[in-house]
Amino acid sequence: MAGGRIELKALTKRFTETAVDAIDLDIASGEFFSLLGPSGCGKTTTLRMIAGFEQPTSGEILLDGADVSRVSPDKRNVNTVFQSYALFPFLSVYDNVAFGLRYRKVAKADLTRQVGDALDLVEMGSYAKRRPSELSGGQQQRVALARALVLNPAVLLLDEPLGALDAKLRRSLKVELKALQERVGITFLYVTHDQEEALTMSDRLAVMRDGKLAQVGSPREVYDAPSSAYVADFLGVSNLMSVEVLETGPAPRCQVRLGESVLHVDAGEATAKGAAKLCIRPEKVTLEPHGSAGDNRAPAMVERSVFLGASTQVYVRLAAGDVLQAQVNGDSAAVALVQGTPVHVHLPAQSLRVLPDDSHEVSH
């Protein structure tokens, strides 16, 4: 389906404090875009302004080029799926999905066909006569999706729709939801505090902080190249170390001091000497026998190991005091990594990223 482009221009919402602070964002037609961040960062307020449930204090909301900032919710070609699903308990599944079409006075034959197609799309056709109370949480979520999609919106807004489900069901429905979005081809704007959901489903995502966009990009871009310690800390598991920048300039010319060790850094940019943060993902950290020689190595002591099935998460404390996580695949290498084992940690230059030291502001 054509259409569904969202443009936010200096969008601002103030209550007693500023909830959304002059954000600019362009979401392409047919894109699965996620707003990710902790509670209170402004993501749900942004979604509610796009839906029309909140009025902007200032700024513009464009849908396919038309300013809808002051248009009532029922006049916008968008629909919303909430965490609570908001199904009518006294109506059957069929009548829940048909509700919006009846409001639009769709002819009976067309209504029957469209409701049937929507239920088949979410694999709920055989449940048409049931009431919501007779459905599982995952089935109710599918009905809520069908009810929103049957109205053929240009944009579907999803406000933490998997939040009420158990972890196993969330994992399976994440894959289904992305596959559904690709089949219907409309724009999905998804709000979540769950970084795994955002990484799994999104074409692009925005990490929000204090009403602002901290970083926008593809999941891989934001995961591999966070722009700040806040983004690195929020999106996935990240090792953040306090370092001193010895040599400034764009990578790979950066050098930093970590305790007694001098490390070469090939990513990020140090604009000034002094305090900074050094970031590396656990899967990039290599544990070697104590005394291993070579660049970018530092002595450490194993504090504990956590068996995760396909891998083992090993926590080591550097001589400088920082605790790092290393992901060791398989179980053979992790057997000897018991508490108190001395090791050397290899931090490859190409996997390190120097970031501004905003860690005092990082919150969850």
BELNOR-V56339 format. One record per residue. N is the residue number from 1. RES is the residue in one small letter. PHI is phi in radians with two decimals (none if undefined). PSI is psi in whole degrees, 0 to 359 (none if undefined). Layout:
# BELNOR-V56339
n=N res=RES phi=PHI psi=PSI
n=N res=RES phi=PHI psi=PSI
This chain:
# BELNOR-V56339
n=1 res=m phi=none psi=133
n=2 res=a phi=-1.32 psi=158
n=3 res=g phi=1.63 psi=176
n=4 res=g phi=1.78 psi=13
n=5 res=r phi=-1.36 psi=134
n=6 res=i phi=-2.00 psi=129
n=7 res=e phi=-2.18 psi=125
n=8 res=l phi=-1.90 psi=128
n=9 res=k phi=-2.16 psi=111
n=10 res=a phi=0.85 psi=39
n=11 res=l phi=-1.21 psi=127
n=12 res=t phi=-2.37 psi=139
n=13 res=k phi=-2.40 psi=123
n=14 res=r phi=-2.02 psi=131
n=15 res=f phi=-1.82 psi=237
n=16 res=t phi=-1.30 psi=332
n=17 res=e phi=-2.18 psi=169
n=18 res=t phi=-1.39 psi=116
n=19 res=a phi=-1.55 psi=323
n=20 res=v phi=-2.29 psi=127
n=21 res=d phi=-2.05 psi=85
n=22 res=a phi=0.92 psi=53
n=23 res=i phi=-1.54 psi=145
n=24 res=d phi=-2.05 psi=128
n=25 res=l phi=-2.69 psi=139
n=26 res=d phi=-2.18 psi=116
n=27 res=i phi=-1.93 psi=124
n=28 res=a phi=-1.30 psi=155
n=29 res=s phi=-1.05 psi=132
n=30 res=g phi=1.38 psi=10
n=31 res=e phi=-1.58 psi=145
n=32 res=f phi=-1.69 psi=106
n=33 res=f phi=-2.07 psi=135
n=34 res=s phi=-2.03 psi=140
n=35 res=l phi=-1.78 psi=119
n=36 res=l phi=-2.10 psi=137
n=37 res=g phi=2.97 psi=170
n=38 res=p phi=-1.30 psi=172
n=39 res=s phi=-1.02 psi=137
n=40 res=g phi=1.50 psi=6
n=41 res=c phi=-1.49 psi=348
n=42 res=g phi=1.89 psi=1
n=43 res=k phi=-1.20 psi=315
n=44 res=t phi=-1.23 psi=323
n=45 res=t phi=-1.07 psi=320
n=46 res=t phi=-1.06 psi=314
n=47 res=l phi=-1.08 psi=318
n=48 res=r phi=-1.16 psi=329
n=49 res=m phi=-1.22 psi=321
n=50 res=i phi=-1.15 psi=323
n=51 res=a phi=-1.25 psi=335
n=52 res=g phi=1.73 psi=4
n=53 res=f phi=-1.40 psi=341
n=54 res=e phi=-2.24 psi=143
n=55 res=q phi=-1.64 psi=133
n=56 res=p phi=-1.11 psi=146
n=57 res=t phi=-1.24 psi=320
n=58 res=s phi=-2.78 psi=170
n=59 res=g phi=1.70 psi=180
n=60 res=e phi=-2.26 psi=149
n=61 res=i phi=-2.13 psi=113
n=62 res=l phi=-1.85 psi=130
n=63 res=l phi=-2.04 psi=112
n=64 res=d phi=0.91 psi=42
n=65 res=g phi=1.53 psi=348
n=66 res=a phi=-1.72 psi=134
n=67 res=d phi=-1.31 psi=115
n=68 res=v phi=-1.93 psi=15
n=69 res=s phi=-0.97 psi=326
n=70 res=r phi=-1.97 psi=15
n=71 res=v phi=-1.54 psi=139
n=72 res=s phi=-1.16 psi=154
n=73 res=p phi=-0.95 psi=320
n=74 res=d phi=-1.27 psi=348
n=75 res=k phi=-1.73 psi=1
n=76 res=r phi=-1.71 psi=141
n=77 res=n phi=-1.49 psi=56
n=78 res=v phi=-2.34 psi=158
n=79 res=n phi=-2.46 psi=157
n=80 res=t phi=-2.20 psi=138
n=81 res=v phi=-1.97 psi=122
n=82 res=f phi=-1.69 psi=164
n=83 res=q phi=-1.07 psi=326
n=84 res=s phi=-1.44 psi=352
n=85 res=y phi=1.26 psi=325
n=86 res=a phi=0.95 psi=40
n=87 res=l phi=-1.35 psi=151
n=88 res=f phi=-1.38 psi=116
n=89 res=p phi=-1.19 psi=335
n=90 res=f phi=-1.58 psi=357
n=91 res=l phi=-1.84 psi=151
n=92 res=s phi=-1.23 psi=169
n=93 res=v phi=-0.98 psi=313
n=94 res=y phi=-1.00 psi=312
n=95 res=d phi=-1.23 psi=330
n=96 res=n phi=-1.06 psi=314
n=97 res=v phi=-1.23 psi=326
n=98 res=a phi=-1.38 psi=348
n=99 res=f phi=-0.96 psi=309
n=100 res=g phi=-1.15 psi=325
n=101 res=l phi=-1.18 psi=322
n=102 res=r phi=-1.15 psi=323
n=103 res=y phi=-1.07 psi=326
n=104 res=r phi=-1.47 psi=0
n=105 res=k phi=1.04 psi=44
n=106 res=v phi=-1.26 psi=139
n=107 res=a phi=-1.01 psi=149
n=108 res=k phi=-1.01 psi=315
n=109 res=a phi=-1.11 psi=317
n=110 res=d phi=-1.16 psi=320
n=111 res=l phi=-1.07 psi=313
n=112 res=t phi=-1.04 psi=316
n=113 res=r phi=-1.15 psi=315
n=114 res=q phi=-1.18 psi=320
n=115 res=v phi=-1.12 psi=317
n=116 res=g phi=-1.06 psi=317
n=117 res=d phi=-1.12 psi=319
n=118 res=a phi=-1.15 psi=318
n=119 res=l phi=-1.20 psi=322
n=120 res=d phi=-1.13 psi=324
n=121 res=l phi=-1.03 psi=323
n=122 res=v phi=-1.79 psi=13
n=123 res=e phi=1.03 psi=45
n=124 res=m phi=-2.18 psi=16
n=125 res=g phi=-1.02 psi=324
n=126 res=s phi=-1.36 psi=356
n=127 res=y phi=-1.86 psi=15
n=128 res=a phi=-1.01 psi=328
n=129 res=k phi=-1.58 psi=354
n=130 res=r phi=-1.37 psi=159
n=131 res=r phi=-1.62 psi=157
n=132 res=p phi=-0.94 psi=326
n=133 res=s phi=-1.16 psi=345
n=134 res=e phi=-1.66 psi=7
n=135 res=l phi=-1.97 psi=154
n=136 res=s phi=-1.31 psi=170
n=137 res=g phi=-1.05 psi=319
n=138 res=g phi=-1.15 psi=322
n=139 res=q phi=-1.19 psi=321
n=140 res=q phi=-1.09 psi=323
n=141 res=q phi=-1.11 psi=321
n=142 res=r phi=-1.13 psi=319
n=143 res=v phi=-1.11 psi=319
n=144 res=a phi=-1.07 psi=321
n=145 res=l phi=-1.14 psi=315
n=146 res=a phi=-1.07 psi=318
n=147 res=r phi=-1.09 psi=324
n=148 res=a phi=-1.32 psi=318
n=149 res=l phi=-1.30 psi=333
n=150 res=v phi=-1.11 psi=338
n=151 res=l phi=-1.46 psi=1
n=152 res=n phi=0.99 psi=51
n=153 res=p phi=-1.27 psi=157
n=154 res=a phi=-1.34 psi=332
n=155 res=v phi=-2.36 psi=134
n=156 res=l phi=-1.93 psi=123
n=157 res=l phi=-1.75 psi=130
n=158 res=l phi=-2.20 psi=114
n=159 res=d phi=-1.76 psi=92
n=160 res=e phi=0.79 psi=55
n=161 res=p phi=-1.23 psi=346
n=162 res=l phi=-1.77 psi=2
n=163 res=g phi=-1.09 psi=332
n=164 res=a phi=-1.57 psi=0
n=165 res=l phi=-1.70 psi=159
n=166 res=d phi=-1.29 psi=164
n=167 res=a phi=-1.05 psi=318
n=168 res=k phi=-1.14 psi=317
n=169 res=l phi=-1.18 psi=322
n=170 res=r phi=-1.03 psi=317
n=171 res=r phi=-1.08 psi=317
n=172 res=s phi=-1.25 psi=321
n=173 res=l phi=-1.27 psi=335
n=174 res=k phi=-1.02 psi=313
n=175 res=v phi=-1.15 psi=317
n=176 res=e phi=-1.11 psi=320
n=177 res=l phi=-1.14 psi=319
n=178 res=k phi=-1.15 psi=318
n=179 res=a phi=-1.11 psi=321
n=180 res=l phi=-1.11 psi=316
n=181 res=q phi=-1.07 psi=320
n=182 res=e phi=-1.17 psi=327
n=183 res=r phi=-1.25 psi=316
n=184 res=v phi=-1.42 psi=335
n=185 res=g phi=1.30 psi=16
n=186 res=i phi=-1.76 psi=167
n=187 res=t phi=-1.27 psi=128
n=188 res=f phi=-1.93 psi=127
n=189 res=l phi=-1.98 psi=115
n=190 res=y phi=-2.02 psi=126
n=191 res=v phi=-1.83 psi=130
n=192 res=t phi=-2.72 psi=155
n=193 res=h phi=-1.80 psi=359
n=194 res=d phi=-1.63 psi=108
n=195 res=q phi=-1.13 psi=329
n=196 res=e phi=-1.16 psi=320
n=197 res=e phi=-1.04 psi=313
n=198 res=a phi=-1.11 psi=318
n=199 res=l phi=-1.17 psi=322
n=200 res=t phi=-1.24 psi=319
n=201 res=m phi=-1.81 psi=334
n=202 res=s phi=-1.37 psi=144
n=203 res=d phi=-1.32 psi=317
n=204 res=r phi=-2.47 psi=164
n=205 res=l phi=-2.56 psi=160
n=206 res=a phi=-2.17 psi=127
n=207 res=v phi=-1.56 psi=125
n=208 res=m phi=-1.83 psi=152
n=209 res=r phi=-2.68 psi=122
n=210 res=d phi=0.88 psi=43
n=211 res=g phi=1.41 psi=1
n=212 res=k phi=-2.05 psi=164
n=213 res=l phi=-1.56 psi=111
n=214 res=a phi=-1.31 psi=324
n=215 res=q phi=-2.88 psi=143
n=216 res=v phi=-2.22 psi=136
n=217 res=g phi=3.01 psi=184
n=218 res=s phi=-1.22 psi=158
n=219 res=p phi=-0.93 psi=318
n=220 res=r phi=-1.17 psi=319
n=221 res=e phi=-1.07 psi=313
n=222 res=v phi=-1.26 psi=326
n=223 res=y phi=-1.23 psi=313
n=224 res=d phi=-1.41 psi=333
n=225 res=a phi=-2.32 psi=63
n=226 res=p phi=-1.09 psi=145
n=227 res=s phi=-1.53 psi=347
n=228 res=s phi=-2.68 psi=166
n=229 res=a phi=-1.10 psi=327
n=230 res=y phi=-1.05 psi=311
n=231 res=v phi=-1.15 psi=317
n=232 res=a phi=-1.06 psi=320
n=233 res=d phi=-1.29 psi=326
n=234 res=f phi=-1.44 psi=322
n=235 res=l phi=-1.66 psi=95
n=236 res=g phi=1.47 psi=174
n=237 res=v phi=-1.40 psi=128
n=238 res=s phi=-2.41 psi=140
n=239 res=n phi=-1.54 psi=121
n=240 res=l phi=-2.05 psi=123
n=241 res=m phi=-2.09 psi=142
n=242 res=s phi=-1.43 psi=125
n=243 res=v phi=-2.34 psi=169
n=244 res=e phi=-1.99 psi=125
n=245 res=v phi=-1.33 psi=122
n=246 res=l phi=-1.66 psi=327
n=247 res=e phi=-2.37 psi=123
n=248 res=t phi=-1.58 psi=173
n=249 res=g phi=2.08 psi=167
n=250 res=p phi=-1.19 psi=147
n=251 res=a phi=-1.06 psi=149
n=252 res=p phi=-1.66 psi=27
n=253 res=r phi=-1.59 psi=1
n=254 res=c phi=-1.34 psi=139
n=255 res=q phi=-2.26 psi=138
n=256 res=v phi=-2.30 psi=155
n=257 res=r phi=-1.85 psi=126
n=258 res=l phi=-2.08 psi=101
n=259 res=g phi=1.11 psi=238
n=260 res=e phi=-1.64 psi=359
n=261 res=s phi=-1.73 psi=142
n=262 res=v phi=-1.85 psi=126
n=263 res=l phi=-2.02 psi=145
n=264 res=h phi=-1.64 psi=140
n=265 res=v phi=-2.21 psi=129
n=266 res=d phi=-1.85 psi=6
n=267 res=a phi=-2.47 psi=156
n=268 res=g phi=1.50 psi=188
n=269 res=e phi=-2.63 psi=128
n=270 res=a phi=-1.77 psi=116
n=271 res=t phi=-1.63 psi=348
n=272 res=a phi=-2.69 psi=151
n=273 res=k phi=-1.27 psi=157
n=274 res=g phi=2.10 psi=201
n=275 res=a phi=-1.18 psi=140
n=276 res=a phi=-2.71 psi=177
n=277 res=k phi=-1.97 psi=144
n=278 res=l phi=-2.02 psi=131
n=279 res=c phi=-2.07 psi=138
n=280 res=i phi=-2.66 psi=139
n=281 res=r phi=-1.37 psi=148
n=282 res=p phi=-0.99 psi=325
n=283 res=e phi=-1.25 psi=348
n=284 res=k phi=-1.65 psi=351
n=285 res=v phi=-1.49 psi=132
n=286 res=t phi=-2.00 psi=132
n=287 res=l phi=-1.72 psi=129
n=288 res=e phi=-2.19 psi=163
n=289 res=p phi=-1.00 psi=146
n=290 res=h phi=-1.01 psi=134
n=291 res=g phi=1.69 psi=359
n=292 res=s phi=-1.05 psi=136
n=293 res=a phi=-1.68 psi=163
n=294 res=g phi=2.23 psi=167
n=295 res=d phi=-1.20 psi=157
n=296 res=n phi=0.98 psi=43
n=297 res=r phi=-2.17 psi=147
n=298 res=a phi=-2.51 psi=143
n=299 res=p phi=-1.26 psi=149
n=300 res=a phi=-2.72 psi=171
n=301 res=m phi=-2.28 psi=134
n=302 res=v phi=-1.21 psi=128
n=303 res=e phi=-1.70 psi=319
n=304 res=r phi=-2.93 psi=161
n=305 res=s phi=-2.20 psi=141
n=306 res=v phi=-2.16 psi=116
n=307 res=f phi=-1.35 psi=125
n=308 res=l phi=-2.00 psi=10
n=309 res=g phi=1.74 psi=267
n=310 res=a phi=-1.29 psi=343
n=311 res=s phi=-2.55 psi=171
n=312 res=t phi=-2.17 psi=130
n=313 res=q phi=-1.61 psi=118
n=314 res=v phi=-1.94 psi=128
n=315 res=y phi=-1.77 psi=124
n=316 res=v phi=-2.18 psi=147
n=317 res=r phi=-1.86 psi=123
n=318 res=l phi=-1.28 psi=159
n=319 res=a phi=-1.04 psi=332
n=320 res=a phi=-1.30 psi=349
n=321 res=g phi=1.92 psi=339
n=322 res=d phi=-1.23 psi=144
n=323 res=v phi=-1.76 psi=126
n=324 res=l phi=-1.97 psi=151
n=325 res=q phi=-1.83 psi=136
n=326 res=a phi=-2.18 psi=137
n=327 res=q phi=-1.76 psi=115
n=328 res=v phi=-1.84 psi=118
n=329 res=n phi=-1.41 psi=145
n=330 res=g phi=1.32 psi=179
n=331 res=d phi=-2.00 psi=350
n=332 res=s phi=-1.15 psi=316
n=333 res=a phi=-1.30 psi=337
n=334 res=a phi=-1.53 psi=348
n=335 res=v phi=-1.01 psi=317
n=336 res=a phi=-1.45 psi=356
n=337 res=l phi=-1.56 psi=63
n=338 res=v phi=-1.55 psi=166
n=339 res=q phi=-0.98 psi=133
n=340 res=g phi=1.62 psi=355
n=341 res=t phi=-1.27 psi=125
n=342 res=p phi=-1.33 psi=139
n=343 res=v phi=-2.46 psi=172
n=344 res=h phi=-2.00 psi=139
n=345 res=v phi=-1.77 psi=126
n=346 res=h phi=-1.74 psi=121
n=347 res=l phi=-2.00 psi=91
n=348 res=p phi=-1.01 psi=137
n=349 res=a phi=-1.00 psi=322
n=350 res=q phi=-1.26 psi=347
n=351 res=s phi=-1.79 psi=355
n=352 res=l phi=-1.60 psi=147
n=353 res=r phi=-2.42 psi=126
n=354 res=v phi=-1.58 psi=134
n=355 res=l phi=-2.29 psi=157
n=356 res=p phi=-1.04 psi=145
n=357 res=d phi=-1.49 psi=84
n=358 res=d phi=-1.93 psi=23
n=359 res=s phi=-1.10 psi=332
n=360 res=h phi=-1.16 psi=345
n=361 res=e phi=-1.76 psi=352
n=362 res=v phi=-1.20 psi=130
n=363 res=s phi=-2.46 psi=161
n=364 res=h phi=-2.14 psi=none
